[in-house]
Amino acid sequence: VDKQVVIPVGGMTCASCSAAIERALKKVSGVKNVSVNLATERASITYDPDAVRLSEIKQAITNAGYRPLAIE
Ligand code: 9UX
């Protein structure tokens, strides 16, 4: 069963930032769908928890140069 999570992301300034995060996360195996909202500074992610851990998703955001923040 897929899970959905909304992760606040810091460090996004322009639309290319949000596009870069979407691109990076879509490359992660187990991530099914990604939508990053620049205005609200949140990434909505659907993923298969049997294939990828949330910590790996957050690491991919960090590796792309942005800051995943605590989930509310
Ligand atoms: Mo826009 Mo974001 O010029 O890292 S791509 S600020």
py3Dmol code that shows the C-alpha trace and the ligand (Angstrom):
import py3Dmol

protein = """\
ATOM      1  CA  VAL A   1       0.000   0.000   0.000  1.00  0.00           C
ATOM      2  CA  ASP A   2       1.446   3.356  -1.005  1.00  0.00           C
ATOM      3  CA  LYS A   3       1.854   6.092   1.563  1.00  0.00           C
ATOM      4  CA  GLN A   4       1.580   9.807   1.118  1.00  0.00           C
ATOM      5  CA  VAL A   5       3.631  12.359   3.013  1.00  0.00           C
ATOM      6  CA  VAL A   6       3.952  16.131   2.924  1.00  0.00           C
ATOM      7  CA  ILE A   7       7.441  17.373   3.754  1.00  0.00           C
ATOM      8  CA  PRO A   8       8.149  21.065   4.345  1.00  0.00           C
ATOM      9  CA  VAL A   9      11.260  22.024   2.368  1.00  0.00           C
ATOM     10  CA  GLY A  10      13.509  24.975   3.048  1.00  0.00           C
ATOM     11  CA  GLY A  11      15.846  26.663   0.620  1.00  0.00           C
ATOM     12  CA  MET A  12      13.591  26.959  -2.425  1.00  0.00           C
ATOM     13  CA  THR A  13      13.754  30.355  -4.087  1.00  0.00           C
ATOM     14  CA  CYS A  14      12.450  30.010  -7.630  1.00  0.00           C
ATOM     15  CA  ALA A  15      10.398  27.632  -9.766  1.00  0.00           C
ATOM     16  CA  SER A  16      13.555  25.906 -10.970  1.00  0.00           C
ATOM     17  CA  CYS A  17      14.237  24.915  -7.367  1.00  0.00           C
ATOM     18  CA  SER A  18      10.907  23.123  -7.027  1.00  0.00           C
ATOM     19  CA  ALA A  19      11.405  21.510 -10.440  1.00  0.00           C
ATOM     20  CA  ALA A  20      14.861  20.301  -9.385  1.00  0.00           C
ATOM     21  CA  ILE A  21      13.432  18.634  -6.285  1.00  0.00           C
ATOM     22  CA  GLU A  22      10.697  16.963  -8.318  1.00  0.00           C
ATOM     23  CA  ARG A  23      13.293  15.657 -10.761  1.00  0.00           C
ATOM     24  CA  ALA A  24      15.551  14.359  -7.974  1.00  0.00           C
ATOM     25  CA  LEU A  25      12.734  12.609  -6.114  1.00  0.00           C
ATOM     26  CA  LYS A  26      11.248  11.012  -9.222  1.00  0.00           C
ATOM     27  CA  LYS A  27      14.598   9.261  -9.741  1.00  0.00           C
ATOM     28  CA  VAL A  28      14.334   7.592  -6.338  1.00  0.00           C
ATOM     29  CA  SER A  29      13.173   3.993  -6.676  1.00  0.00           C
ATOM     30  CA  GLY A  30       9.910   3.508  -4.808  1.00  0.00           C
ATOM     31  CA  VAL A  31       8.757   7.107  -5.199  1.00  0.00           C
ATOM     32  CA  LYS A  32       5.523   7.022  -7.168  1.00  0.00           C
ATOM     33  CA  ASN A  33       4.517  10.649  -7.478  1.00  0.00           C
ATOM     34  CA  VAL A  34       5.917  14.010  -6.454  1.00  0.00           C
ATOM     35  CA  SER A  35       4.486  17.496  -6.454  1.00  0.00           C
ATOM     36  CA  VAL A  36       6.504  20.362  -5.008  1.00  0.00           C
ATOM     37  CA  ASN A  37       4.703  23.588  -4.208  1.00  0.00           C
ATOM     38  CA  LEU A  38       7.061  26.554  -4.215  1.00  0.00           C
ATOM     39  CA  ALA A  39       4.539  28.937  -2.613  1.00  0.00           C
ATOM     40  CA  THR A  40       3.739  26.716   0.355  1.00  0.00           C
ATOM     41  CA  GLU A  41       7.294  25.290   0.476  1.00  0.00           C
ATOM     42  CA  ARG A  42       6.044  21.714   0.669  1.00  0.00           C
ATOM     43  CA  ALA A  43       6.715  18.518  -1.209  1.00  0.00           C
ATOM     44  CA  SER A  44       3.801  16.078  -1.541  1.00  0.00           C
ATOM     45  CA  ILE A  45       5.156  12.599  -2.147  1.00  0.00           C
ATOM     46  CA  THR A  46       3.482   9.260  -2.778  1.00  0.00           C
ATOM     47  CA  TYR A  47       5.770   6.292  -2.190  1.00  0.00           C
ATOM     48  CA  ASP A  48       5.874   2.558  -1.583  1.00  0.00           C
ATOM     49  CA  PRO A  49       7.071   2.082   2.030  1.00  0.00           C
ATOM     50  CA  ASP A  50       8.208  -1.461   1.175  1.00  0.00           C
ATOM     51  CA  ALA A  51      10.609  -0.044  -1.437  1.00  0.00           C
ATOM     52  CA  VAL A  52      11.983   3.164   0.061  1.00  0.00           C
ATOM     53  CA  ARG A  53      12.322   4.703   3.521  1.00  0.00           C
ATOM     54  CA  LEU A  54      11.237   8.212   4.368  1.00  0.00           C
ATOM     55  CA  SER A  55      14.811   8.885   5.507  1.00  0.00           C
ATOM     56  CA  GLU A  56      16.050   8.084   1.985  1.00  0.00           C
ATOM     57  CA  ILE A  57      13.525  10.466   0.480  1.00  0.00           C
ATOM     58  CA  LYS A  58      14.693  13.194   2.815  1.00  0.00           C
ATOM     59  CA  GLN A  59      18.315  12.420   1.979  1.00  0.00           C
ATOM     60  CA  ALA A  60      17.553  12.881  -1.723  1.00  0.00           C
ATOM     61  CA  ILE A  61      16.164  16.347  -0.974  1.00  0.00           C
ATOM     62  CA  THR A  62      19.324  17.184   0.983  1.00  0.00           C
ATOM     63  CA  ASN A  63      21.523  15.834  -1.817  1.00  0.00           C
ATOM     64  CA  ALA A  64      19.704  18.089  -4.283  1.00  0.00           C
ATOM     65  CA  GLY A  65      20.759  21.056  -2.156  1.00  0.00           C
ATOM     66  CA  TYR A  66      17.583  21.787  -0.160  1.00  0.00           C
ATOM     67  CA  ARG A  67      16.487  21.295   3.431  1.00  0.00           C
ATOM     68  CA  PRO A  68      13.778  18.791   4.369  1.00  0.00           C
ATOM     69  CA  LEU A  69      12.172  20.061   7.576  1.00  0.00           C
ATOM     70  CA  ALA A  70      10.324  18.333  10.381  1.00  0.00           C
ATOM     71  CA  ILE A  71       7.029  16.842   9.345  1.00  0.00           C
ATOM     72  CA  GLU A  72       4.134  18.591  11.055  1.00  0.00           C
TER      73      GLU A  72
END
"""
ligand_1 = """\
6
9UX
Mo 16.413 29.424 -9.075
Mo 16.838 27.538 -6.983
O 17.549 30.618 -10.127
O 18.326 26.518 -6.248
S 17.026 27.186 -9.176
S 16.997 29.838 -6.934
"""
view = py3Dmol.view(width=600, height=400)
view.addModel(protein, "pdb")
view.setStyle({"model": 0}, {"cartoon": {"style": "trace"}})
view.addModel(ligand_1, "xyz")
view.setStyle({"model": 1}, {"stick": {}})
view.zoomTo()
view.show()
